[in-house]
Structures are given as C-alpha cells and as structure tokens.
Amino acid sequence: MKNALKCIVISLLFSSMAGAQTPKNDLDSFKKALEQFRAAKYDEAIPGFEGVLKDKTNLEEYARFYLAQSFMKTNKLDQAETELKKNSGFVSECEDDH
C-alpha cells in the first residue's frame, strides 16, 4: 500500500507540470468537491470531481485521485479501480513493485 501511495504522489507531482490550463470555474468546482470529501460527504463530492474531469485541465489527475478515493470510501471498489487505472497508468507501473 505504501508503494502505491508513493506512486500516486509522484504521478500527481509530475502531472502538475504538464501545462494544461485550469479555468476558474474548474478550480472552484474542485475546491468545493475537495471540501465535501474532507467533510466525509463522499457521495456529494463524486459529482464535483466528475464535473472537473469533463474538461482537460491540470487538475485532472488530482480530481481522478480524489474521485477514486471517494468511490473507495463509498465501497464502490470497481469504480475506484477504474479511475485509478485511468490516472496516467501509474497503477500498472506500481504493480511492478510487488
């Protein structure tokens, strides 16, 4: 689990350097969804993270990560795994560590 977390953090750090722009409304949507996530309102956070993913921004991998976490917290494990696999392939890279 620690290796997977390291891979997630590294993936997020490198993805933030990709250069995509983040419109203010996507940033606001992400912040609101993150607040809901932090308040353990995972079912409410899910649509917010999904909304951010509709546009190509530099928040994509962050939104996908928190969306996957929200799915895990609501016991939607298949959906969580699907989202993590979409996140630049870091899951397959990390599986090599096991």
PyRosetta script that sets phi, psi and omega in degrees:
from pyrosetta import init, pose_from_sequence

init()
pose = pose_from_sequence("MKNALKCIVISLLFSSMAGAQTPKNDLDSFKKALEQFRAAKYDEAIPGFEGVLKDKTNLEEYARFYLAQSFMKTNKLDQAETELKKNSGFVSECEDDH")
pose.set_psi(1, -38.1)
pose.set_omega(1, 179.9)
pose.set_phi(2, -64.7)
pose.set_psi(2, -38.2)
pose.set_omega(2, 178.4)
pose.set_phi(3, -64.1)
pose.set_psi(3, -40.2)
pose.set_omega(3, 179.4)
pose.set_phi(4, -64.0)
pose.set_psi(4, -41.6)
pose.set_omega(4, 179.3)
pose.set_phi(5, -64.1)
pose.set_psi(5, -41.3)
pose.set_omega(5, 176.9)
pose.set_phi(6, -60.1)
pose.set_psi(6, -42.6)
pose.set_omega(6, -179.6)
pose.set_phi(7, -64.3)
pose.set_psi(7, -38.1)
pose.set_omega(7, 178.9)
pose.set_phi(8, -63.5)
pose.set_psi(8, -48.4)
pose.set_omega(8, -178.2)
pose.set_phi(9, -62.1)
pose.set_psi(9, -45.4)
pose.set_omega(9, 179.6)
pose.set_phi(10, -62.6)
pose.set_psi(10, -43.1)
pose.set_omega(10, 179.1)
pose.set_phi(11, -61.0)
pose.set_psi(11, -42.7)
pose.set_omega(11, -179.8)
pose.set_phi(12, -66.8)
pose.set_psi(12, -38.6)
pose.set_omega(12, 179.0)
pose.set_phi(13, -64.1)
pose.set_psi(13, -46.4)
pose.set_omega(13, -179.2)
pose.set_phi(14, -70.1)
pose.set_psi(14, -34.1)
pose.set_omega(14, -178.7)
pose.set_phi(15, -68.6)
pose.set_psi(15, -28.6)
pose.set_omega(15, -179.7)
pose.set_phi(16, -68.1)
pose.set_psi(16, -15.9)
pose.set_omega(16, 179.1)
pose.set_phi(17, -90.8)
pose.set_psi(17, 2.4)
pose.set_omega(17, -173.1)
pose.set_phi(18, -68.1)
pose.set_psi(18, -27.1)
pose.set_omega(18, 173.7)
pose.set_phi(19, 100.7)
pose.set_psi(19, 1.9)
pose.set_omega(19, 177.1)
pose.set_phi(20, -68.8)
pose.set_psi(20, 148.5)
pose.set_omega(20, -179.6)
pose.set_phi(21, -89.8)
pose.set_psi(21, 152.4)
pose.set_omega(21, 178.5)
pose.set_phi(22, -119.9)
pose.set_psi(22, 109.3)
pose.set_omega(22, 176.0)
pose.set_phi(23, -63.4)
pose.set_psi(23, 152.2)
pose.set_omega(23, -178.4)
pose.set_phi(24, -56.9)
pose.set_psi(24, -39.6)
pose.set_omega(24, -178.5)
pose.set_phi(25, -66.1)
pose.set_psi(25, -33.7)
pose.set_omega(25, 176.1)
pose.set_phi(26, -69.1)
pose.set_psi(26, -39.0)
pose.set_omega(26, 178.1)
pose.set_phi(27, -64.1)
pose.set_psi(27, -43.5)
pose.set_omega(27, 177.8)
pose.set_phi(28, -62.6)
pose.set_psi(28, -42.6)
pose.set_omega(28, 179.1)
pose.set_phi(29, -63.3)
pose.set_psi(29, -41.8)
pose.set_omega(29, 179.1)
pose.set_phi(30, -63.7)
pose.set_psi(30, -45.4)
pose.set_omega(30, 179.8)
pose.set_phi(31, -59.6)
pose.set_psi(31, -43.8)
pose.set_omega(31, -179.9)
pose.set_phi(32, -63.5)
pose.set_psi(32, -45.1)
pose.set_omega(32, 179.2)
pose.set_phi(33, -63.3)
pose.set_psi(33, -38.6)
pose.set_omega(33, 179.1)
pose.set_phi(34, -65.9)
pose.set_psi(34, -39.1)
pose.set_omega(34, 175.8)
pose.set_phi(35, -61.4)
pose.set_psi(35, -42.8)
pose.set_omega(35, 177.7)
pose.set_phi(36, -63.7)
pose.set_psi(36, -41.9)
pose.set_omega(36, 177.9)
pose.set_phi(37, -59.7)
pose.set_psi(37, -48.0)
pose.set_omega(37, -178.2)
pose.set_phi(38, -65.6)
pose.set_psi(38, -24.7)
pose.set_omega(38, 176.9)
pose.set_phi(39, -88.7)
pose.set_psi(39, 10.5)
pose.set_omega(39, -179.7)
pose.set_phi(40, 62.7)
pose.set_psi(40, 28.0)
pose.set_omega(40, 176.0)
pose.set_phi(41, -100.7)
pose.set_psi(41, 64.9)
pose.set_omega(41, -170.9)
pose.set_phi(42, -64.7)
pose.set_psi(42, -39.8)
pose.set_omega(42, 179.1)
pose.set_phi(43, -63.5)
pose.set_psi(43, -31.4)
pose.set_omega(43, 177.6)
pose.set_phi(44, -79.0)
pose.set_psi(44, -30.3)
pose.set_omega(44, -178.8)
pose.set_phi(45, -73.0)
pose.set_psi(45, -32.9)
pose.set_omega(45, -175.0)
pose.set_phi(46, -54.1)
pose.set_psi(46, -52.2)
pose.set_omega(46, 179.8)
pose.set_phi(47, -62.1)
pose.set_psi(47, -31.4)
pose.set_omega(47, 178.2)
pose.set_phi(48, -65.7)
pose.set_psi(48, -45.7)
pose.set_omega(48, 177.9)
pose.set_phi(49, -66.6)
pose.set_psi(49, -38.8)
pose.set_omega(49, 177.8)
pose.set_phi(50, -63.3)
pose.set_psi(50, -36.6)
pose.set_omega(50, 178.3)
pose.set_phi(51, -63.8)
pose.set_psi(51, -40.0)
pose.set_omega(51, 178.5)
pose.set_phi(52, -64.1)
pose.set_psi(52, -33.6)
pose.set_omega(52, -177.3)
pose.set_phi(53, -73.7)
pose.set_psi(53, -11.5)
pose.set_omega(53, 179.1)
pose.set_phi(54, -67.8)
pose.set_psi(54, -28.0)
pose.set_omega(54, 178.9)
pose.set_phi(55, -108.9)
pose.set_psi(55, 149.4)
pose.set_omega(55, 177.3)
pose.set_phi(56, -83.5)
pose.set_psi(56, 106.9)
pose.set_omega(56, 179.5)
pose.set_phi(57, -134.4)
pose.set_psi(57, 173.2)
pose.set_omega(57, 176.3)
pose.set_phi(58, -77.0)
pose.set_psi(58, 2.0)
pose.set_omega(58, 175.7)
pose.set_phi(59, -93.2)
pose.set_psi(59, -2.2)
pose.set_omega(59, -172.6)
pose.set_phi(60, -55.1)
pose.set_psi(60, -51.1)
pose.set_omega(60, -177.0)
pose.set_phi(61, -69.8)
pose.set_psi(61, -33.9)
pose.set_omega(61, 175.4)
pose.set_phi(62, -64.5)
pose.set_psi(62, -46.9)
pose.set_omega(62, 180.0)
pose.set_phi(63, -61.9)
pose.set_psi(63, -42.6)
pose.set_omega(63, -179.9)
pose.set_phi(64, -64.5)
pose.set_psi(64, -39.8)
pose.set_omega(64, 178.0)
pose.set_phi(65, -61.6)
pose.set_psi(65, -50.1)
pose.set_omega(65, -179.4)
pose.set_phi(66, -69.3)
pose.set_psi(66, -30.8)
pose.set_omega(66, 174.2)
pose.set_phi(67, -63.2)
pose.set_psi(67, -46.1)
pose.set_omega(67, 178.1)
pose.set_phi(68, -60.8)
pose.set_psi(68, -42.6)
pose.set_omega(68, 177.8)
pose.set_phi(69, -61.5)
pose.set_psi(69, -40.7)
pose.set_omega(69, 178.8)
pose.set_phi(70, -64.1)
pose.set_psi(70, -41.1)
pose.set_omega(70, 176.8)
pose.set_phi(71, -62.9)
pose.set_psi(71, -40.4)
pose.set_omega(71, 179.1)
pose.set_phi(72, -64.3)
pose.set_psi(72, -42.7)
pose.set_omega(72, -178.6)
pose.set_phi(73, -65.2)
pose.set_psi(73, -24.9)
pose.set_omega(73, 179.3)
pose.set_phi(74, -101.9)
pose.set_psi(74, 16.7)
pose.set_omega(74, 175.8)
pose.set_phi(75, 61.7)
pose.set_psi(75, 31.7)
pose.set_omega(75, 175.6)
pose.set_phi(76, -104.3)
pose.set_psi(76, 69.2)
pose.set_omega(76, -169.0)
pose.set_phi(77, -68.0)
pose.set_psi(77, -35.8)
pose.set_omega(77, 178.6)
pose.set_phi(78, -63.6)
pose.set_psi(78, -42.2)
pose.set_omega(78, 179.1)
pose.set_phi(79, -67.1)
pose.set_psi(79, -37.7)
pose.set_omega(79, 178.2)
pose.set_phi(80, -62.0)
pose.set_psi(80, -45.9)
pose.set_omega(80, -180.0)
pose.set_phi(81, -62.5)
pose.set_psi(81, -41.2)
pose.set_omega(81, 178.8)
pose.set_phi(82, -59.7)
pose.set_psi(82, -45.5)
pose.set_omega(82, -179.6)
pose.set_phi(83, -65.2)
pose.set_psi(83, -40.9)
pose.set_omega(83, 180.0)
pose.set_phi(84, -65.1)
pose.set_psi(84, -36.3)
pose.set_omega(84, 179.2)
pose.set_phi(85, -68.7)
pose.set_psi(85, -27.1)
pose.set_omega(85, 178.2)
pose.set_phi(86, -74.2)
pose.set_psi(86, -18.1)
pose.set_omega(86, -173.0)
pose.set_phi(87, -78.7)
pose.set_psi(87, 73.6)
pose.set_omega(87, 174.9)
pose.set_phi(88, 57.6)
pose.set_psi(88, 21.6)
pose.set_omega(88, 176.0)
pose.set_phi(89, 71.2)
pose.set_psi(89, 16.1)
pose.set_omega(89, -177.1)
pose.set_phi(90, -68.1)
pose.set_psi(90, -22.9)
pose.set_omega(90, 179.1)
pose.set_phi(91, -65.2)
pose.set_psi(91, -45.3)
pose.set_omega(91, 180.0)
pose.set_phi(92, -66.0)
pose.set_psi(92, -35.9)
pose.set_omega(92, 177.3)
pose.set_phi(93, -64.1)
pose.set_psi(93, -40.8)
pose.set_omega(93, -177.1)
pose.set_phi(94, -74.3)
pose.set_psi(94, -28.4)
pose.set_omega(94, 179.5)
pose.set_phi(95, -63.2)
pose.set_psi(95, -24.3)
pose.set_omega(95, 178.1)
pose.set_phi(96, -67.3)
pose.set_psi(96, -20.5)
pose.set_omega(96, -179.8)
pose.set_phi(97, -74.2)
pose.set_psi(97, -17.8)
pose.set_omega(97, -174.8)
pose.set_phi(98, -88.2)
pose.dump_pdb("model.pdb")
